[in-house]
Amino acid sequence: MDPVLINGTGTDNIVLWYYSGGRIRKRVHRNLSWIFVEGDVYDLDRLERDLEDTRFRFERSIGKTIYGDVNGLRIFSRPSLSGLLRQAVESVGLNRKFRIYNADLNPVLRYVSQQGLQFFGLDEYTDRDVQIPSVCIIPKVVAGRTVSASIDGVQYSCLDRSFYIDAAQAIRENIIIVYENTMDSFTGIVERIIDLGYDIPVHVNPGSTFQSYGRIHHKNTSVRIYGKMCINSDSFIYSEAGLDGLFQVSRISSLPLETASAVTPGTAVSALEMSRAVKSGYLVTAYKDDHEEEKTPEELVSTDRGGLVLDPEPGIYDNIYEIDFSSMYPSIIVRYNLSPETVRRAGSIQVPETPYFISMEKRGFLSAALQELLDTRLKYKAIKSVDALYANRDIALKWLLLTSFGYTGYKNAKFGKIEVHEAITALGRWILSTAVRLAREMGFTIIHGIVDSLWIKGDGDVSALMDRIKSVTKIDIVLDGHYRWIAFLPSRKGTGSPNSYIGLRMDGTYKLRGISARRSDAPIIVKKMQVECLEVLKDCISSNEIAACSSELYAIKARYLREIRSYPREDLLVRYRITRHPEEYVSETMQKEIARSFHRRGMDVNPGESVDVVVTGAQIHAADIDGKGAADRNFYGKLIERAFECFEYMLSESKKGSKKSKSLDFP
């Protein structure tokens, strides 16, 4: 088997890791680099004169951007000096006279892309990844203290000398180390191993607290071990798709595995775009200074509208089809050639309800960059049921595609532009409304619609409808589900909730949205109750049969209410996100009391971290963090009652009969 590139490290010298025959072989390559500076002739002359007094080599050159060729200065530099060189150039240009390119690219990504290399390369997309020795070390933390741990699933209830010896051996024998570092628990294990005399060259990067979309988050302390690839288990892609998904992200983004595990899906998409730019010879701007185009108030109202949502009328419906556009927004980018340089005020195709046109003269950069990502994802989506490997790759690519749309509107996205973002949503609205019109023309009734999905009812040919929609919109559409019955649950206001429903498919599987069984912060006892109730309803062929299950459902609820305190502690854990330090809370809340409890024990919870506790007194904000308190019956009883409300609603609607198919009022 040929050696497989599995990692890359370094800056001025790039070290490539090749794996073959159970061994890693490293090759060191000198990394020659440069930045490109665009400016007018006078300013570039002055910059040249300043550079003559330095050791930097430079040359006049023509660079290629996605908008066209630019004249400028190519300045050669070691990658480690690119940041300082950029600052110096900005200072000479008074932070406004020059546009700088290729100054902040990841050195490994740039080198790998220039050389046409690929991490975890496959001959065929169905091939399996190279089997790299890996181990998963997961500590269990209670009340801020590490009380037990597991090594590849083997539990160690006592963290004695034998555990640390086994952990040290596992780290030494494996190349990929997956770890969990809640409250620095894995860091403590590594430190203890070193204290026992084992030589583990480790580097610790401190955690950080940050705010995103109005929420406080905390990134755990990360650990790097020389000669290993360390993956923090709180990595989003790892938690969703495992190592299979991470290999796929590294493969398509040109990011080393450790880096791919530490970034968001949006950053991975940005890396993919930058890698594509390097391969194609395009310059990558170091910072964006293009702004949203001027618009009239009317244009702002018509363009900035987001996706189309048709709220369902609450109730239970029988024999419903769900049709779904495959990766709608990324498909729009690819099929309609959307890119910053192709969306203009004049062009070949006008975007509905906007002043924008799309130029079709040449393939847009963004459209071309996402083509491979979209095509690869659709391949794995088609075979994901064959093997968990393909399912994991599909999940990872799905998240990249989901964020690829949002990234077009991000102010710092290298190849983003708000006009592209608005064009995508405008085309999305047109596509869904077109699907609604075609479905009605073919005799179907519209029950619900949200951005890229439609729930319809009727006796027509669904396959023929989907073929017609695809022919008109140019976007792939699939049958995502055929339901015996589906219950759209009411919101607290009594209106239909677009993301709260329970649907039983013809094959006996459920699709659930918006209920406790799907929530990560709901205690297991509540999830178990809902799952039991759903199992009872599995035999209901139509919504009319649900009412007959009333006594059995209420018996389940009564049993859970009666036996709350008999359930194990793990089933009662409720997750609270701590957003401040104890002294920063103004009101007396459960979060404040939890943070204060840890502080009294000499431990602090970082803002953004989540803590699992058993609530022992909801009214007095009391919580058990160390396994000693009794559960508050009233608190858990209310959670169970609230989680049962969806079944009460379904029982009442079942007695009324299936919801009449009244089509949504949509033009």
C-alpha positions as CSV (number, residue, x, y, z in Angstrom):
1,M,0.0,0.0,0.0
2,D,1.3,3.4,-0.9
3,P,2.1,5.8,1.9
4,V,-0.9,8.0,2.9
5,L,-0.4,11.7,3.9
6,I,-2.1,12.0,7.3
7,N,-0.7,15.2,8.8
8,G,1.4,18.3,8.3
9,T,3.1,20.5,10.8
10,G,5.5,23.5,10.8
11,T,5.8,26.9,9.3
12,D,9.1,27.8,7.6
13,N,9.7,24.1,7.2
14,I,6.8,21.9,6.6
15,V,6.9,18.4,8.0
16,L,4.6,15.9,6.2
17,W,3.6,12.7,8.0
18,Y,3.1,9.7,5.8
19,Y,1.6,6.5,7.2
20,S,2.3,3.0,5.8
21,G,2.9,-0.4,7.2
22,G,2.0,0.7,10.8
23,R,4.7,3.3,10.8
24,I,4.9,7.1,10.4
25,R,7.6,8.5,8.1
26,K,8.2,12.2,8.1
27,R,9.6,14.3,5.3
28,V,10.8,17.9,5.8
29,H,10.3,20.4,3.0
30,R,11.5,24.0,2.9
31,N,8.4,26.3,2.7
32,L,9.0,29.2,0.3
33,S,6.4,31.9,0.6
34,W,5.4,35.4,-0.5
35,I,2.7,38.0,0.0
36,F,1.2,40.2,-2.8
37,V,0.6,43.9,-2.4
38,E,-1.7,45.8,-4.7
39,G,-1.6,49.6,-4.9
40,D,-1.2,52.6,-7.3
41,V,2.1,53.1,-9.1
42,Y,3.3,56.0,-6.8
43,D,2.6,54.1,-3.6
44,L,4.3,50.9,-4.9
45,D,7.4,52.9,-5.9
46,R,7.6,54.2,-2.4
47,L,7.2,50.7,-0.9
48,E,9.9,49.4,-3.2
49,R,12.3,52.1,-2.0
50,D,11.6,51.2,1.6
51,L,12.1,47.5,0.9
52,E,15.5,48.1,-0.7
53,D,16.9,48.8,2.8
54,T,15.7,45.4,4.0
55,R,16.6,41.7,3.2
56,F,13.3,41.0,1.6
57,R,13.4,40.1,-2.1
58,F,10.6,41.5,-4.2
59,E,9.5,41.9,-7.8
60,R,6.8,43.7,-9.8
61,S,4.1,41.2,-10.8
62,I,0.6,40.7,-12.1
63,G,-1.7,38.8,-9.7
64,K,-5.0,37.1,-10.4
65,T,-8.1,37.7,-8.2
66,I,-11.6,36.4,-8.8
67,Y,-12.5,39.8,-10.1
68,G,-9.6,40.0,-12.6
69,D,-5.9,40.7,-12.8
70,V,-4.2,43.3,-10.6
71,N,-0.8,44.9,-10.7
72,G,1.4,44.9,-7.6
73,L,4.5,43.8,-5.8
74,R,5.3,40.2,-4.8
75,I,7.4,40.2,-1.7
76,F,9.2,37.0,-0.7
77,S,9.3,36.1,3.0
78,R,9.5,33.2,5.4
79,P,5.9,32.3,6.5
80,S,6.9,33.1,10.1
81,L,7.6,36.7,9.1
82,S,4.4,37.2,7.0
83,G,2.5,38.8,9.9
84,L,5.2,41.3,10.7
85,L,5.8,42.1,7.0
86,R,2.0,42.7,6.6
87,Q,2.0,45.1,9.5
88,A,5.0,47.0,8.1
89,V,3.4,47.3,4.6
90,E,0.2,48.5,6.2
91,S,2.1,51.1,8.2
92,V,3.9,52.4,5.0
93,G,0.5,52.6,3.3
94,L,-1.2,54.3,6.3
95,N,-3.6,51.3,6.6
96,R,-5.5,52.4,3.5
97,K,-3.3,52.6,0.4
98,F,-2.5,48.9,-0.1
99,R,-4.5,45.7,-0.5
100,I,-2.6,42.7,0.8
101,Y,-3.0,39.1,-0.4
102,N,-1.8,35.7,0.8
103,A,-0.5,37.1,4.1
104,D,-2.6,35.0,6.5
105,L,-2.9,31.6,4.9
106,N,-2.4,28.5,7.0
107,P,1.2,27.5,6.1
108,V,0.4,23.7,5.9
109,L,-2.8,24.3,3.9
110,R,-0.9,26.6,1.4
111,Y,2.0,24.2,1.0
112,V,-0.3,21.1,0.5
113,S,-2.5,23.0,-1.9
114,Q,0.5,24.3,-4.0
115,Q,1.9,20.8,-4.2
116,G,-1.4,19.2,-5.2
117,L,-1.3,16.9,-2.2
118,Q,-4.3,15.7,-0.1
119,F,-4.7,14.4,3.4
120,F,-6.1,10.9,3.7
121,G,-6.3,10.6,-0.1
122,L,-8.6,7.9,-1.6
123,D,-8.4,6.3,-5.0
124,E,-12.2,5.9,-5.0
125,Y,-14.7,7.7,-2.9
126,T,-16.0,4.3,-1.6
127,D,-12.5,3.3,-0.3
128,R,-12.0,2.9,3.4
129,D,-9.6,5.2,5.3
130,V,-6.2,4.1,6.3
131,Q,-6.4,2.4,9.7
132,I,-4.3,4.6,12.1
133,P,-3.9,3.3,15.7
134,S,-6.1,5.5,17.9
135,V,-7.3,5.5,21.5
136,C,-10.1,7.3,23.3
137,I,-9.5,8.4,26.9
138,I,-12.6,9.9,28.6
139,P,-12.5,11.0,32.2
140,K,-15.7,11.3,34.2
141,V,-16.0,14.5,36.3
142,V,-18.4,14.9,39.3
143,A,-18.5,18.1,41.3
144,G,-15.4,19.3,39.4
145,R,-13.3,16.2,40.3
146,T,-12.2,13.3,38.1
147,V,-13.7,10.3,39.8
148,S,-13.3,7.6,37.1
149,A,-12.2,7.3,33.4
150,S,-12.4,4.9,30.5
151,I,-9.8,3.9,27.9
152,D,-11.4,2.7,24.7
153,G,-14.5,1.8,26.6
154,V,-12.8,0.0,29.4
155,Q,-13.9,1.5,32.7
156,Y,-11.5,2.4,35.6
157,S,-13.6,3.2,38.7
158,C,-10.4,3.8,40.7
159,L,-7.7,6.1,39.3
160,D,-4.8,4.4,40.9
161,R,-1.3,3.8,39.6
162,S,-2.4,0.9,37.3
163,F,-4.8,3.3,35.5
164,Y,-2.1,5.9,34.8
165,I,0.3,3.2,33.6
166,D,-2.3,1.9,31.2
167,A,-3.1,5.4,30.0
168,A,0.6,6.1,29.5
169,Q,1.0,2.9,27.4
170,A,-2.1,3.8,25.4
171,I,-0.7,7.2,24.6
172,R,2.7,5.8,23.7
173,E,1.3,3.0,21.4
174,N,-1.3,5.1,19.5
175,I,-1.0,7.9,17.0
176,I,-4.4,9.5,17.4
177,I,-5.4,10.4,20.9
178,V,-9.1,11.4,21.5
179,Y,-9.7,12.9,24.9
180,E,-12.2,14.8,26.9
181,N,-11.0,17.7,29.0
182,T,-13.9,18.9,31.0
183,M,-12.6,21.0,33.8
184,D,-9.0,20.1,32.7
185,S,-9.6,16.5,33.7
186,F,-7.4,15.0,30.9
187,T,-4.8,17.6,31.5
188,G,-4.6,16.4,35.1
189,I,-4.2,12.8,33.9
190,V,-1.3,13.7,31.7
191,E,0.3,15.7,34.4
192,R,0.0,12.7,36.8
193,I,1.5,10.4,34.2
194,I,4.5,12.8,33.8
195,D,4.9,12.8,37.6
196,L,5.2,9.1,37.5
197,G,8.3,9.4,35.3
198,Y,6.9,9.0,31.8
199,D,8.3,11.3,29.2
200,I,5.3,12.8,27.4
201,P,6.3,16.0,25.6
202,V,3.0,17.9,26.0
203,H,1.9,21.5,25.2
204,V,-1.3,22.9,26.7
205,N,-3.3,25.6,25.1
206,P,-5.6,27.4,27.7
207,G,-9.3,27.4,27.2
208,S,-11.3,30.4,26.3
209,T,-14.8,31.9,26.7
210,F,-16.4,33.7,23.8
211,Q,-19.8,34.9,22.7
212,S,-21.5,33.7,19.5
213,Y,-25.0,34.6,18.3
214,G,-25.9,35.9,21.7
215,R,-24.8,32.8,23.6
216,I,-21.8,32.4,25.9
217,H,-19.6,29.4,25.0
218,H,-16.4,27.9,26.5
219,K,-13.7,26.1,24.6
220,N,-12.0,23.6,26.8
221,T,-8.2,23.6,27.3
222,S,-6.6,21.7,24.5
223,V,-3.7,19.3,24.7
224,R,-1.0,18.7,22.1
225,I,1.5,15.8,22.4
226,Y,4.6,15.8,20.2
227,G,4.4,13.0,17.6
228,K,0.7,12.5,18.2
229,M,-2.5,13.9,16.7
230,C,-4.8,14.9,19.6
231,I,-8.5,15.3,19.1
232,N,-10.6,17.0,21.8
233,S,-13.9,15.1,22.0
234,D,-15.8,18.4,22.2
235,S,-14.9,19.0,18.6
236,F,-18.2,19.6,16.8
237,I,-17.4,17.5,13.7
238,Y,-16.0,14.6,15.9
239,S,-19.1,14.7,18.1
240,E,-21.3,14.5,15.1
241,A,-19.4,12.2,12.8
242,G,-16.4,10.7,14.6
243,L,-13.0,10.1,13.2
244,D,-14.5,9.1,9.8
245,G,-16.1,12.6,9.5
246,L,-12.9,14.3,10.6
247,F,-10.8,12.5,8.0
248,Q,-13.3,13.6,5.4
249,V,-13.1,17.3,6.5
250,S,-9.3,17.2,6.5
251,R,-9.3,15.6,3.1
252,I,-11.6,18.2,1.5
253,S,-10.4,21.3,3.3
254,S,-6.6,20.7,3.2
255,L,-6.4,21.3,6.9
256,P,-4.3,19.0,9.2
257,L,-6.5,16.6,11.3
258,E,-5.9,18.4,14.6
259,T,-6.7,21.8,13.0
260,A,-9.8,20.4,11.3
261,S,-11.0,19.1,14.7
262,A,-10.6,22.4,16.4
263,V,-12.3,24.7,13.9
264,T,-16.0,25.3,13.1
265,P,-17.7,23.9,10.0
266,G,-17.7,27.5,8.6
267,T,-14.0,27.9,9.1
268,A,-13.5,24.5,7.3
269,V,-15.5,25.8,4.4
270,S,-13.4,28.9,4.3
271,A,-10.3,26.7,4.3
272,L,-11.7,24.7,1.4
273,E,-12.2,27.9,-0.6
274,M,-8.7,29.2,0.2
275,S,-7.2,25.8,-0.8
276,R,-9.2,26.0,-4.1
277,A,-7.9,29.5,-4.6
278,V,-4.3,28.5,-4.1
279,K,-4.7,25.6,-6.5
280,S,-6.2,27.8,-9.1
281,G,-3.7,30.6,-8.7
282,Y,-6.0,33.1,-7.2
283,L,-4.8,35.6,-4.6
284,V,-6.6,35.5,-1.2
285,T,-7.1,38.9,0.4
286,A,-5.8,39.2,3.9
287,Y,-8.8,41.2,4.9
288,K,-12.0,42.3,3.3
289,D,-12.7,46.0,2.7
290,D,-15.7,45.7,0.3
291,H,-19.0,46.8,1.7
292,E,-22.6,46.2,1.0
293,E,-23.8,48.0,-2.1
294,E,-26.0,51.0,-1.6
295,K,-29.7,50.1,-1.8
296,T,-33.0,51.9,-1.7
297,P,-35.4,51.3,1.3
298,E,-37.6,49.3,-1.1
299,E,-34.7,47.1,-2.2
300,L,-33.6,46.5,1.4
301,V,-37.2,45.3,2.2
302,S,-37.4,43.0,-0.8
303,T,-33.9,41.4,-0.6
304,D,-33.3,41.0,3.1
305,R,-36.1,38.4,3.9
306,G,-34.5,35.1,4.6
307,G,-36.1,31.7,3.7
308,L,-39.8,31.0,3.1
309,V,-41.7,29.4,6.0
310,L,-45.4,28.3,5.8
311,D,-46.6,27.7,9.3
312,P,-48.8,24.6,9.6
313,E,-52.2,24.5,11.1
314,P,-51.9,22.5,14.3
315,G,-53.4,19.0,14.2
316,I,-52.9,15.4,13.1
317,Y,-52.8,14.6,9.4
318,D,-52.9,11.2,7.7
319,N,-51.0,9.9,4.6
320,I,-48.6,12.8,4.3
321,Y,-45.6,13.1,2.0
322,E,-42.5,15.1,2.8
323,I,-40.4,16.2,-0.2
324,D,-37.1,17.8,0.5
325,F,-34.6,19.7,-1.7
326,S,-31.1,18.2,-1.4
327,S,-28.7,20.7,0.1
328,M,-30.9,23.5,-1.4
329,Y,-28.7,26.6,-0.7
330,P,-25.4,25.1,-1.7
331,S,-27.1,23.6,-4.8
332,I,-28.4,27.1,-5.7
333,I,-24.8,28.4,-5.5
334,V,-23.6,25.7,-7.8
335,R,-26.5,25.4,-10.2
336,Y,-27.1,29.2,-10.6
337,N,-23.4,30.2,-10.7
338,L,-23.5,32.5,-7.6
339,S,-20.2,34.0,-6.6
340,P,-19.1,37.5,-5.5
341,E,-17.9,38.3,-9.0
342,T,-21.0,37.0,-10.8
343,V,-23.8,38.7,-8.8
344,R,-24.1,42.2,-10.3
345,R,-26.6,44.9,-11.2
346,A,-26.6,43.6,-14.8
347,G,-26.2,40.1,-16.3
348,S,-27.8,37.1,-18.0
349,I,-30.4,36.1,-15.3
350,Q,-32.3,38.3,-12.9
351,V,-32.7,37.0,-9.3
352,P,-36.4,37.1,-8.4
353,E,-37.5,40.0,-6.1
354,T,-34.1,41.6,-6.1
355,P,-32.2,44.2,-8.2
356,Y,-29.5,41.6,-8.8
357,F,-28.5,39.7,-12.0
358,I,-26.2,36.7,-12.4
359,S,-23.5,36.8,-15.0
360,M,-23.2,33.4,-16.8
361,E,-20.1,34.4,-18.9
362,K,-17.8,32.3,-16.9
363,R,-17.9,29.9,-14.0
364,G,-17.9,31.7,-10.7
365,F,-15.2,31.0,-8.2
366,L,-17.6,30.1,-5.3
367,S,-19.7,28.0,-7.5
368,A,-16.7,26.0,-8.7
369,A,-15.2,25.7,-5.2
370,L,-18.4,24.2,-3.8
371,Q,-19.1,21.9,-6.7
372,E,-16.8,19.1,-5.4
373,L,-18.2,19.4,-1.9
374,L,-21.8,19.2,-3.1
375,D,-21.1,16.3,-5.5
376,T,-19.2,14.3,-2.9
377,R,-21.9,14.8,-0.3
378,L,-24.6,13.6,-2.7
379,K,-22.6,10.5,-3.5
380,Y,-22.3,9.6,0.2
381,K,-25.9,10.5,0.8
382,A,-27.0,7.9,-1.8
383,I,-25.0,5.1,-0.1
384,K,-25.1,6.2,3.6
385,S,-27.4,3.3,4.5
386,V,-24.8,0.8,3.3
387,D,-22.1,1.5,5.9
388,A,-21.6,3.7,8.9
389,L,-18.4,5.0,7.3
390,Y,-20.3,6.6,4.5
391,A,-23.0,7.8,6.9
392,N,-20.3,9.6,8.9
393,R,-18.7,11.2,5.8
394,D,-22.2,12.3,4.7
395,I,-22.9,13.9,8.1
396,A,-19.6,15.8,8.1
397,L,-20.1,17.1,4.5
398,K,-23.7,18.0,5.3
399,W,-22.6,20.3,8.1
400,L,-20.0,22.0,5.8
401,L,-22.7,22.5,3.2
402,L,-25.1,23.9,5.7
403,T,-22.6,26.5,6.9
404,S,-21.4,27.3,3.4
405,F,-24.6,29.4,2.8
406,G,-24.3,31.3,6.1
407,Y,-20.6,32.0,5.4
408,T,-21.5,33.9,2.2
409,G,-23.0,36.6,4.4
410,Y,-20.3,36.6,7.1
411,K,-18.5,40.0,7.1
412,N,-15.0,38.5,7.4
413,A,-15.5,35.6,4.9
414,K,-12.7,35.7,2.3
415,F,-15.1,35.0,-0.6
416,G,-18.3,36.2,1.0
417,K,-20.6,39.0,-0.1
418,I,-23.9,40.0,1.3
419,E,-25.4,40.4,-2.2
420,V,-24.7,36.7,-2.8
421,H,-26.3,35.8,0.5
422,E,-29.4,37.7,-0.5
423,A,-29.5,36.2,-4.0
424,I,-29.4,32.7,-2.5
425,T,-32.3,33.3,-0.1
426,A,-34.3,35.0,-2.9
427,L,-33.8,32.0,-5.2
428,G,-34.7,29.7,-2.3
429,R,-38.0,31.5,-1.8
430,W,-38.7,31.4,-5.5
431,I,-37.9,27.6,-5.7
432,L,-40.1,26.7,-2.7
433,S,-43.0,28.9,-3.9
434,T,-42.6,27.3,-7.4
435,A,-42.8,23.9,-5.8
436,V,-46.0,24.9,-4.0
437,R,-47.6,26.1,-7.2
438,L,-46.6,22.9,-9.1
439,A,-47.9,20.7,-6.3
440,R,-51.3,22.5,-6.3
441,E,-51.5,22.2,-10.1
442,M,-51.1,18.4,-9.7
443,G,-53.8,18.1,-7.1
444,F,-51.8,18.1,-3.9
445,T,-52.7,20.1,-0.7
446,I,-49.9,22.0,1.1
447,I,-49.8,21.2,4.8
448,H,-46.5,22.7,5.8
449,G,-43.4,24.2,4.2
450,I,-40.1,25.5,5.6
451,V,-37.2,26.8,3.5
452,D,-36.3,23.6,1.6
453,S,-39.0,21.1,2.6
454,L,-42.7,20.6,1.8
455,W,-45.3,18.4,3.5
456,I,-48.1,17.6,1.1
457,K,-51.2,15.4,0.9
458,G,-53.0,14.0,-2.1
459,D,-53.5,11.0,-4.4
460,G,-51.4,12.3,-7.2
461,D,-48.1,10.8,-8.5
462,V,-45.4,12.2,-6.1
463,S,-42.6,11.0,-8.3
464,A,-44.0,12.8,-11.3
465,L,-44.3,16.0,-9.1
466,M,-40.7,15.8,-8.0
467,D,-39.5,15.3,-11.6
468,R,-41.5,18.4,-12.7
469,I,-40.1,20.5,-9.8
470,K,-36.5,19.5,-10.5
471,S,-37.0,20.2,-14.2
472,V,-38.3,23.8,-13.5
473,T,-36.0,24.7,-10.6
474,K,-32.8,22.8,-11.6
475,I,-32.5,21.7,-7.9
476,D,-32.5,18.0,-6.9
477,I,-35.5,17.0,-4.8
478,V,-36.1,13.7,-3.0
479,L,-38.9,12.0,-1.0
480,D,-37.7,12.4,2.6
481,G,-40.7,10.6,4.2
482,H,-44.1,9.1,3.7
483,Y,-46.1,9.3,6.9
484,R,-48.9,7.2,8.2
485,W,-49.7,10.2,10.3
486,I,-48.0,13.3,11.5
487,A,-48.9,15.7,14.3
488,F,-48.0,19.3,14.0
489,L,-47.9,20.6,17.6
490,P,-49.2,24.0,18.7
491,S,-46.9,26.6,20.1
492,R,-47.7,28.2,23.5
493,K,-49.7,30.9,21.6
494,G,-51.8,28.2,20.0
495,T,-50.5,28.7,16.5
496,G,-48.7,26.1,14.4
497,S,-45.0,25.6,15.2
498,P,-42.9,24.9,12.1
499,N,-40.3,22.9,14.0
500,S,-42.4,21.0,16.5
501,Y,-43.9,17.7,15.2
502,I,-44.2,14.0,15.6
503,G,-44.4,11.9,12.5
504,L,-44.7,8.1,12.1
505,R,-43.4,6.9,8.7
506,M,-44.8,4.0,6.8
507,D,-41.8,1.9,7.7
508,G,-42.5,2.3,11.4
509,T,-39.8,4.9,12.2
510,Y,-40.4,8.3,13.7
511,K,-39.3,11.8,12.7
512,L,-39.3,14.0,15.8
513,R,-38.7,17.7,16.1
514,G,-39.1,20.1,19.0
515,I,-39.9,17.6,21.8
516,S,-37.9,16.7,24.9
517,A,-36.7,13.4,23.4
518,R,-34.7,15.6,21.0
519,R,-33.3,18.1,23.5
520,S,-29.8,17.8,24.9
521,D,-30.6,19.6,28.1
522,A,-33.6,17.4,29.0
523,P,-33.1,14.8,31.8
524,I,-33.0,11.2,30.7
525,I,-36.1,10.4,32.8
526,V,-38.2,12.7,30.7
527,K,-36.8,11.3,27.4
528,K,-37.5,7.8,28.6
529,M,-41.1,8.7,29.3
530,Q,-41.6,10.1,25.9
531,V,-39.9,7.2,24.1
532,E,-42.2,4.7,26.0
533,C,-45.2,6.7,24.9
534,L,-44.0,6.8,21.3
535,E,-43.5,3.0,21.3
536,V,-47.2,2.6,22.3
537,L,-48.2,4.7,19.3
538,K,-46.1,2.8,16.8
539,D,-48.9,0.4,16.1
540,C,-51.4,3.1,15.2
541,I,-52.0,2.9,11.4
542,S,-53.9,6.1,11.3
543,S,-54.5,9.1,13.6
544,N,-58.0,7.8,14.6
545,E,-56.4,4.9,16.4
546,I,-54.3,7.1,18.8
547,A,-57.3,7.8,21.0
548,A,-57.6,4.1,21.9
549,C,-54.1,4.3,23.5
550,S,-55.2,6.9,26.1
551,S,-55.3,4.7,29.2
552,E,-51.9,3.1,28.4
553,L,-50.3,6.5,27.8
554,Y,-51.7,8.0,31.0
555,A,-50.5,4.9,32.9
556,I,-46.9,5.5,31.7
557,K,-47.1,9.1,32.9
558,A,-48.5,8.1,36.3
559,R,-45.7,5.5,36.8
560,Y,-43.0,8.1,36.0
561,L,-44.5,10.6,38.4
562,R,-44.8,8.0,41.1
563,E,-41.3,6.6,40.8
564,I,-39.3,9.8,40.3
565,R,-36.9,9.2,43.1
566,S,-36.4,5.5,42.3
567,Y,-34.5,6.3,39.0
568,P,-30.7,6.4,39.1
569,R,-29.0,9.8,39.5
570,E,-27.8,9.8,35.9
571,D,-31.4,9.8,34.7
572,L,-32.2,12.9,36.7
573,L,-29.3,15.1,35.6
574,V,-30.3,18.5,34.2
575,R,-27.8,20.5,32.1
576,Y,-27.3,24.2,33.0
577,R,-25.1,26.5,31.1
578,I,-23.1,28.8,33.4
579,T,-22.8,32.2,31.7
580,R,-21.1,34.3,34.4
581,H,-18.8,34.1,37.5
582,P,-20.8,33.8,40.7
583,E,-20.4,37.5,41.7
584,E,-21.5,38.7,38.3
585,Y,-25.0,37.3,38.6
586,V,-27.6,39.9,39.6
587,S,-30.6,37.7,40.3
588,E,-30.8,34.5,42.4
589,T,-30.9,31.8,39.8
590,M,-30.1,28.1,39.6
591,Q,-27.0,28.9,37.5
592,K,-25.8,31.4,40.2
593,E,-26.2,28.8,42.9
594,I,-24.4,26.1,40.9
595,A,-21.5,28.4,40.2
596,R,-21.4,29.5,43.9
597,S,-21.4,25.8,45.0
598,F,-18.4,25.0,42.9
599,H,-16.6,28.2,44.1
600,R,-17.2,27.1,47.7
601,R,-15.4,23.9,46.9
602,G,-12.4,25.8,45.6
603,M,-13.3,25.2,41.9
604,D,-14.6,27.7,39.4
605,V,-16.9,26.9,36.4
606,N,-15.8,28.9,33.4
607,P,-18.5,31.0,31.8
608,G,-19.9,29.1,28.8
609,E,-19.3,25.6,30.4
610,S,-22.3,23.4,31.1
611,V,-22.8,21.5,34.3
612,D,-25.1,18.4,34.9
613,V,-26.8,18.5,38.3
614,V,-29.8,16.9,40.1
615,V,-32.2,19.6,41.1
616,T,-33.1,19.2,44.8
617,G,-35.0,22.4,45.3
618,A,-36.3,24.4,42.4
619,Q,-37.9,27.2,44.5
620,I,-34.7,27.8,46.6
621,H,-32.3,27.2,43.7
622,A,-30.7,24.1,45.3
623,A,-28.8,21.5,43.2
624,D,-26.8,18.4,44.0
625,I,-23.4,18.5,42.3
626,D,-21.8,15.6,44.2
627,G,-24.4,12.9,44.5
628,K,-25.8,13.4,47.9
629,G,-29.1,15.3,47.6
630,A,-32.6,13.9,46.9
631,A,-34.5,15.0,43.7
632,D,-37.2,17.6,43.9
633,R,-40.4,15.7,43.1
634,N,-42.3,18.9,42.1
635,F,-39.6,20.1,39.7
636,Y,-39.3,16.7,37.9
637,G,-43.0,16.2,38.0
638,K,-43.5,19.5,36.2
639,L,-41.0,18.4,33.5
640,I,-42.8,15.1,33.0
641,E,-46.2,16.8,32.9
642,R,-44.9,19.3,30.3
643,A,-43.3,16.6,28.2
644,F,-46.6,14.7,28.2
645,E,-48.6,17.7,26.9
646,C,-47.8,16.7,23.3
647,F,-49.5,13.3,23.8
648,E,-52.5,14.9,25.5
649,Y,-52.9,17.2,22.5
650,M,-52.6,14.2,20.1
651,L,-55.2,12.3,22.1
652,S,-57.7,15.2,22.0
653,E,-57.1,15.7,18.2
654,S,-57.5,12.0,17.5
655,K,-60.9,12.0,19.1
656,K,-61.9,14.8,16.7
657,G,-60.6,12.8,13.7
658,S,-57.8,13.4,11.2
659,K,-57.3,17.0,10.2
660,K,-59.1,18.0,7.1
661,S,-56.7,18.9,4.3
662,K,-57.1,22.6,4.1
663,S,-54.3,24.0,1.9
664,L,-52.2,26.8,3.4
665,D,-53.1,30.3,2.3
666,F,-50.1,31.1,0.1
667,P,-50.1,32.9,-3.2
